[in-house]
Amino acid sequence: MQKSSQEHEWRCRKCRSLLGVERSGRLHLKYKDAQFVVEGTVLAVCRRCSELNETHSCRQRDARSIARA
């Protein structure tokens, strides 16, 4: 579910389980009581299907686009 143009759900590429939410260029991750806010490249193993997933925060993608130009 997309909530706004500034928010993007990160889902497992195999089972579509929610892994995190990107807000304003940072990835928000939550598991039980632990919460993390990260930037850059993130790798995560899905708890449901064990698929390895990778994403890059918006700020990281923007920097790569500028570097390639």
N, C-alpha and C positions, 0 to 999 in steps of 0.2 A: 504494500500500500504506500503510495507516494503521498506525503503530507504537505510538502511545499517544494518550491524550486530549490530551496537551500538544503533539503533533506533527501537522502537516498539510502534505501535499504540495501545491505550487503547480504546476499543469500548464497547458500551452498549451491554450487553449479550442478550437483547431482540430484539432491533431494529437495532443494529449495528451502531448507530450514534457515531461519533468520540467524545470522552470525553477528551482525552489528548494524549501526546506523551512522551514516556520514552526515554531519551537520557542520556547515560553515567551514569546510575544508579539513575537518578533523573527524576521525573515526571513533565512535563511542561504542565500547564493548562492555557487556555486563554478564556476569555469571554468578548466580546466587547473590551473596552480599558484596562481592568484589566488582568494582567499576573502574574502567580504564578509558582514558582519552588519549589517542595517539595520532601522530602524523607520519607520513612516509609509507614505506612498503610493509604490509602485514601479511603473514602466513598464518592460517588457522586450520586445524583438523576438525572437521565436523563431528560433533558428539553423536549424531544420529547415524551417519553412514560411513564415517572415517575417511571421507574424501578430503584431500589436501586442497585448500583454496588460497588464492592470493589476490590482494587488492592493493591499490595505491590511493592515498588521500588526494583530494582535489588539488591541494597546494603542491603535492609532489608531481601530479600530472601536468599542472600548469608550468612548473619549472622545466619538465622534460620537453614540453612543446616549444618553449622559448629557446632551449638549448639546441633543438634540432633546426630551428629556423635560421 
